[in-house]
Structures are given as structure tokens and as C-alpha cells.
């Protein structure tokens, strides 16, 4: 059910984005101008003025403050030179390929997962599948901002043909994700995980030839129990949960990251440039990241 919800949400966001792309950028906020009068034109043959019939229901979107009609996205595409169309299609393909590769690696490898333990020694979960490491909130946040900024950059290249569209705030957002991941890694390196220590100790006893055969069933059951405590449940559970259940600081970080990221993409599509958020918006992300790292120091493993 959770997978169906996530797929539905992604399709809804994609549909909204395509709808906004179908309307010229600034025209989405411009009021439509309805022509109810019959405009006059000049006949070049005899210099007389003639009337051009116009439907009273015709609605034309114009540039704000200029009165100049805006071309539609399809008209802009048709007017593009062939080489620019090729670059635009290439940009879309690159974005799709990078996003697909990231999703594939996230699900099939440990790229976005915790670093320990190195192995679960063949222990399986409730559904008979091999156990995997838990997803990392900090690593996922870093990947999120990478995809967001890349998507915005390729979109702007697609519609403007310019390469110098990156802004200082876009780099700050990527740096914030990277800094949070590095801080979390440093905290994990200097913190003792008692469940992990116990699990590694049991693994050593099971692998030790001197361990009595009568003790192996008990050790194996203990190993399996500890392994399932360390292993991944699902993505949402992993990034939001610690030993005490869903944590407010993790939930806050995840929600603000998603909200600011979605707004970043919407502003990029609407105004055809990367947005300049006010310092308070960036401050919210900074506070969330700092709170997450601060609570992670005494945090017990999930």
C-alpha cells in the first residue's frame, strides 16, 4: 500500500509539472486578456482600413505590463533550431537516465544505506528475503538535493539554452545535504552501537570452531534477533524511526526537505530561473539539519 501511495504521489507531481510546462512561464500568473472588439487592419493594396473579425471569446495570454502576446510552448519548440532541439532532447534523456540510475542503485545496492553491519550472515526476514542495511536519512537527503538541482539545471537548459543558470542558493542546498551526510557519518563513527557490538560478538562466537555445538542453536537465534533489529524495514520507516519509534526531529527534517525541494522545482518551472529563497527559508533547513545532527549524538539505533 505504501508503494502504491508513493507511486501515485510521484505521478501527481509529474502531471502538475507537465501542466505548468504547457503554459508559458510568466503567463501562468498573468491575467488573460479577452478581445471583444474587432481590430482594424490596413489593406496594403489600396491603403484602406478593413475590419478583421475576431471571436468575442478569444482569450490571449500576454506578457505582464507589456501587452505583447506570449508564444505557447509548442510554438517555441517549433521555432527552435534543430541543434537546440537535439540538445533539449538530450537534456531530458540525461535527467531520466540519471534519475533511473539513482533509483536503481538505491534499491539494489547499499548506496543510500548505513555502513554497518557489513553482513547479515544469511539471515532472512519475515518474507524469506535476505536482510538489508537500513536506509540513511542523511544519505537520502544528499541524493534528494542532487536530483533536485540537476533537474532544475537541465530544465533551464531545455527552455533557455543557457548553461550559466546555477545560483548560489542551489549550491548552498547541495552543500547542506552534503554537510548533513558528512556530519552524520562523523557522529556514527564516534558512537558505539550496543546492538551492533552484540551482533558482531555473536557472529564471532558462531564462527569460532571452539564454540560447543550445544550452544549453537541459542547463539544462532540470538544472532537472528539482533540482525532483524539492525536491518531495514522499509524506506519511510528507516528514515523516520529510531529506538523510540518515529522521531520528531527526523520527521521535521524529512518534511522540510521535501517541501523546500518541491517549491524549488515549481519556482524554477514557473519563472524559468532557479529561485532565490529568503534567508528564513534556508534557515529552516539549517535548523532542521542541526537539530537532526544534535539529536543523533545520543540517539539509539532503531
C-alpha positions in Angstrom: 0.0 0.0 0.0 2.8 2.4 0.8 4.5 1.8 -2.5 1.2 2.5 -4.3 0.8 5.7 -2.4 4.4 6.8 -3.3 3.9 6.0 -7.0 0.6 7.9 -7.1 2.2 10.9 -5.5 5.1 10.9 -7.9 2.7 10.7 -10.9 0.6 13.5 -9.5 3.7 15.7 -9.2 4.8 14.8 -12.7 1.4 15.6 -14.1 1.3 19.0 -12.3 4.8 19.8 -13.7 3.8 18.9 -17.2 0.7 21.1 -16.9 2.8 24.0 -15.8 5.3 23.4 -18.6 2.5 23.5 -21.1 1.7 27.1 -20.2 4.4 29.8 -20.8 6.2 30.7 -17.6 5.1 34.2 -16.6 1.8 33.8 -18.3 0.7 31.5 -15.6 0.4 34.4 -13.3 -0.7 37.0 -15.9 -4.4 37.8 -16.3 -5.9 36.7 -19.6 -6.9 39.5 -22.0 -10.2 38.9 -23.7 -10.6 40.7 -27.0 -14.2 41.8 -27.6 -13.6 44.5 -30.2 -12.9 44.0 -33.8 -9.4 45.2 -34.5 -8.6 47.2 -37.6 -6.1 46.4 -40.2 -4.7 48.2 -43.3 -5.0 46.7 -46.7 -1.6 47.1 -48.4 -3.1 47.0 -51.9 -5.2 50.2 -51.6 -4.3 51.6 -48.2 -7.9 51.3 -46.9 -8.7 50.2 -43.4 -10.5 46.9 -43.1 -12.0 45.1 -40.2 -10.6 41.7 -39.1 -13.4 39.6 -37.5 -12.5 38.3 -34.0 -14.4 36.0 -31.8 -15.6 37.7 -28.6 -14.5 34.6 -26.7 -10.9 34.6 -27.9 -8.5 34.7 -24.9 -4.9 35.7 -25.3 -2.2 35.5 -22.7 0.1 38.5 -22.7 3.4 39.5 -21.1 2.8 41.2 -17.8 2.9 45.0 -18.2 3.7 44.9 -22.0 0.5 43.7 -23.7 2.7 41.6 -26.0 1.2 38.1 -26.7 3.3 35.2 -25.4 4.1 32.3 -27.7 3.0 28.9 -26.4 5.4 26.2 -25.5 4.6 24.3 -28.7 5.3 27.4 -30.8 8.5 28.0 -29.1 9.6 24.4 -29.7 8.7 24.7 -33.4 10.8 27.8 -33.7 13.9 26.2 -32.2 16.8 25.4 -34.4 17.4 21.7 -34.9 20.6 21.6 -33.0 18.9 23.2 -30.0 16.1 20.7 -30.2 18.7 17.9 -30.2 20.4 19.4 -27.0 17.0 19.7 -25.4 16.0 16.1 -26.0 19.5 15.1 -24.8 18.9 17.0 -21.6 15.7 15.2 -20.9 17.3 11.9 -21.6 20.2 12.7 -19.3 17.8 13.6 -16.5 15.7 10.5 -17.0 18.8 8.3 -17.1 20.4 9.8 -14.0 17.2 9.6 -12.0 16.5 6.0 -13.1 20.1 5.0 -12.3 19.9 6.6 -8.9 16.6 4.8 -8.1 18.1 1.5 -9.3 21.2 1.9 -7.3 19.3 3.0 -4.2 17.2 -0.2 -4.3 19.8 -2.7 -5.5 22.9 -1.5 -3.6 23.7 0.0 -0.2 24.5 3.4 -1.7 21.9 5.2 0.5 22.1 2.8 3.4 24.0 2.7 6.7 27.6 1.4 6.6 27.2 -1.3 9.2 26.9 -4.2 9.7 28.9 -5.5 6.8 26.9 -8.7 6.6 23.8 -10.3 7.9 25.3 -13.9 7.6 22.4 -15.2 5.5 19.7 -14.2 7.9 16.3 -13.7 6.2 13.3 -11.6 7.1 9.7 -12.4 7.7 9.1 -12.8 4.0 12.1 -15.0 3.4 14.1 -12.3 1.7 17.8 -11.5 2.7 18.1 -8.7 5.2 19.5 -5.3 4.0 21.0 -2.4 5.9 18.7 0.4 7.0 18.3 3.5 4.8 20.1 6.6 6.0 18.2 9.9 6.2 21.3 12.0 5.7 22.4 10.0 2.6 18.8 10.2 1.2 18.7 14.0 1.8 22.0 14.3 -0.1 20.7 12.4 -3.1 17.4 14.4 -3.0 19.2 17.7 -3.4 21.5 16.3 -6.1 18.5 15.3 -8.2 16.5 18.5 -7.5 19.3 20.8 -8.6 20.2 18.6 -11.6 16.5 18.6 -12.7 16.3 22.3 -12.4 19.6 22.9 -14.3 18.6 20.6 -17.2 15.1 22.1 -17.4 16.5 25.6 -17.7 18.9 24.5 -20.3 16.0 22.9 -22.1 13.9 26.1 -22.2 16.6 28.8 -22.4 19.6 27.1 -24.0 21.8 28.7 -21.4 24.4 27.0 -19.2 25.0 29.6 -16.6 21.8 29.1 -14.6 23.1 27.8 -11.3 22.7 30.1 -8.4 24.5 30.4 -5.1 21.4 29.1 -3.2 21.3 26.0 -5.4 24.9 25.3 -4.4 24.0 26.0 -0.7 21.2 23.5 -0.8 23.5 20.8 -2.3 26.2 21.8 0.3 23.6 21.5 3.1 22.8 17.9 2.0 26.4 17.0 1.7 27.3 18.6 5.1 24.5 16.8 6.8 25.6 13.5 5.4 29.2 14.1 6.5 28.2 15.2 9.9 26.0 12.1 10.4 28.9 9.9 9.2 31.2 11.5 11.8 28.7 11.0 14.6 28.2 7.4 13.6 32.0 6.8 13.5 32.4 8.1 17.1 29.4 6.5 18.6 29.1 2.9 19.9 26.1 1.0 18.8 25.4 -1.6 21.5 23.2 -3.8 19.3 25.8 -3.8 16.6 28.5 -4.7 19.1 26.4 -7.6 20.5 25.6 -8.8 16.9 29.3 -8.8 15.9 30.2 -10.6 19.1 27.6 -13.4 18.5 28.8 -13.7 14.9 32.4 -14.3 16.2 31.2 -17.0 18.6 29.2 -18.8 15.9 32.2 -18.8 13.6 34.6 -19.9 16.3 35.4 -23.7 15.9 35.9 -23.9 19.7 32.2 -23.0 20.4 30.4 -26.0 21.8 27.8 -27.5 19.4 25.2 -27.4 22.1 25.4 -23.6 22.2 25.0 -23.0 18.5 21.1 -23.1 18.4 20.9 -20.4 21.1 23.6 -18.3 19.5 22.0 -18.6 16.1 18.6 -17.5 17.5 20.3 -14.5 19.2 22.1 -13.6 16.0 18.9 -13.6 14.0 17.1 -11.5 16.5 19.9 -8.9 16.6 20.2 -8.9 12.8 16.5 -8.2 12.4 16.8 -5.2 14.8 19.6 -3.7 12.7 18.1 -4.5 9.3 15.9 -2.3 7.1 12.1 -2.4 7.4 11.2 0.0 4.5 12.4 3.4 3.4 9.9 5.5 5.3 10.3 3.5 8.5 14.1 3.6 8.3 14.5 7.4 7.8 11.9 8.4 10.4 12.4 5.9 13.2 14.9 5.3 16.0 14.7 3.1 19.1 11.8 5.2 20.4 9.7 5.0 17.3 9.0 7.8 14.9 11.2 10.8 16.0 10.0 14.4 15.7 13.5 15.7 14.6 13.7 13.1 11.8 10.1 13.8 10.7 10.8 17.6 10.7 13.9 17.2 8.7 12.3 15.0 6.1 9.2 17.2 5.7 11.1 20.4 5.3 13.5 18.8 2.8 10.6 17.6 0.6 8.6 20.9 0.9 11.5 23.2 0.0 12.6 20.8 -2.8 9.2 20.7 -4.4 8.9 24.5 -4.1 12.3 24.9 -5.7 11.2 22.9 -8.7 7.9 24.7 -9.0 9.5 28.2 -8.9 12.1 27.1 -11.5 9.3 25.9 -13.9 7.1 29.0 -13.3 9.8 31.7 -13.6 12.3 29.9 -15.7 15.1 30.5 -13.3 16.4 29.0 -10.1 14.6 30.7 -7.2 16.3 32.9 -4.6 14.7 31.9 -1.3 14.7 34.4 1.6 17.2 33.7 4.4 14.4 32.4 6.6 13.5 29.6 4.3 17.1 28.5 4.2 17.3 29.0 7.9 14.5 26.4 8.4 16.6 23.8 6.6 19.7 24.7 8.5 17.8 24.5 11.8 16.3 21.1 10.8 19.7 19.7 9.8 21.4 21.0 13.0 18.6 19.5 15.1 18.9 16.2 13.4 22.6 16.0 14.0 22.3 17.3 17.6 19.7 14.6 18.4 21.7 11.9 16.6 24.6 12.1 19.1 22.6 10.5 21.9 20.3 8.7 19.6 20.0 4.9 20.0 19.8 2.7 16.9 16.4 1.6 15.6 
